[in-house]
Amino acid sequence: MVTEFDEQNLGTEVENLSWQWVFPWTWYTIVQLFLSSFGIVGNLLVILALIKRNAYTHSTDIFIGGLAVADFLTSVLMIPVPLLVRVPDTTLAAVYCKTIYSAYWYSVCLHASVYTLTGMSVERCLAVVYPLRFKEWVNRRTVHVYLTCVWIGSFISFTFAMTTIVMNNRCVNLILPRYEMEFYLYLTALRFGVPSLVMIVTQTLTISMLRRHSRELQGKLTSKHGSASTVHSNAQKTVVKMTLMIVLIYILSIGPQQVMVFVAVRRGIVTTYVGTPLYHAINQIALVNACSNPLIYAARYRKFRLAIRDLFKRNVSQRGAPLFYTHNVRINITQTPQKEKTISTRGNSSHASQ
């Protein structure tokens, strides 16, 4: 026999074990779904192209492959999910709150993407500024060690998400309300401030050194041998311009989101800012960062377009050849006693000449 008291307890228990979801189809949900789908397909093509060509042998290709993996995972986690209204007090709900609701996995993958791009920017700078020492400093092993450290650091950097628990049938973070200002300052510096500063400095040094090299070569080389210099210079500039475009897209897409959230927290208007049309528009712009790189590769790099075509062919035209790394030409100029220039040109496949 079930009493009225038992019925009330039973009803409360059933309610506590229920999940309640809401999935509103809004304009920003549709845009987010499109961007995530495009990012998944585009970055997957980059990964498959590198794998089929077996091009993971040079530092630039490894960095771009690592960036594609991080952006692919970020795009997967960008897929819109239903909004959780009520969670039950269960172990599964606790795991959901700590990982999905708190955006832990998304933050980890985005952090890995940002610092992979930072390492790629530094790698290009070292290749241009210190060409003779580049091969000693940057090789396949050092790049793999760096990327491993990036992912480990990403997992550690967002452990605060694990303080999210189920409370009153909702996911609640125990630390964030107490240290909201400190948290967003930390997040803005980690995700945007530090990497942006490093990228701006390295890209400025790279462009400045390339211009200096160009002026020196124009002054030393005769028109007879100028074609080799032009090939060398253009090969470097192509990769540098591609990296610069990726860096600019990152700064212009992620920057407004990080700055606006920090300003809202600083002024104490987070509750009124979150959910506004401006908030959703800036968030959609930030998502562009994870899906724009394949378009840049396709627009700026003919080799990448050929590699994508090879994905649909049985035979690969250049298996084992680098995809984004370019075999350069090193030109040595020596002065003879008769003040005649002897120019020796030889193919160079090392990183030092890139």
Buried (B, 14 or more C-beta within 10 A) or exposed (E): EEEEEEEEEEEEEEEBEEBEEEEEEEEBBEBBBEBBBBBBEBBBBBBBBBEBBEBBEBBBBBBBBBBBBBBBBBBBBBEBEEEBEBBBBEEEBBEBBBBBBBBBBBBBBBBBBBBBBBBBBBBBBBBBBBBEEBBEEBBEEBBBEBBEEBBEBBBEBBEBBBBBBBEEBBBBBEBBEEEBEEBBBEBBBBBBBBBBEBBBEBBEBBBEBBEEBBEEBEEEBEEEBEEBBBBBBEBBBBBBBBBBBBBBBBBEBBBBBBBBBBBBBEEEEBEEBEEEEEBBEBBBBBBBBBBBBBBBBBEBBEBBBBBBEBEEEEEBEBEEBBBBBBBBBBBEBEEEEEEEEEBEBEEBEEBBBB
